[in-house]
Amino acid sequence: MKEAGEALRVGQTKIYALIKTGELRTRKLGRRRLVLADDLNKFLEQLPSN
């Protein structure tokens, strides 16, 4: 989650909020919860452009 937050330049609280609302997809590997680069890119593509 830390790396995803750094990539988006947001805090962990925001990352967890995006996961909770389903806007950011995660995968589970054992106890770890991962955000794949593809999922991060898909999230960014869905954001409105200004």
Secondary structure as GFF3:
##gff-version 3
##sequence-region A 1 50
A	DSSP	alpha_helix	2	8	.	.	.	ID=ss1
A	DSSP	alpha_helix	12	20	.	.	.	ID=ss2
A	DSSP	beta_strand	27	29	.	.	.	ID=ss3
A	DSSP	beta_strand	32	34	.	.	.	ID=ss4
A	DSSP	alpha_helix	37	46	.	.	.	ID=ss5
###
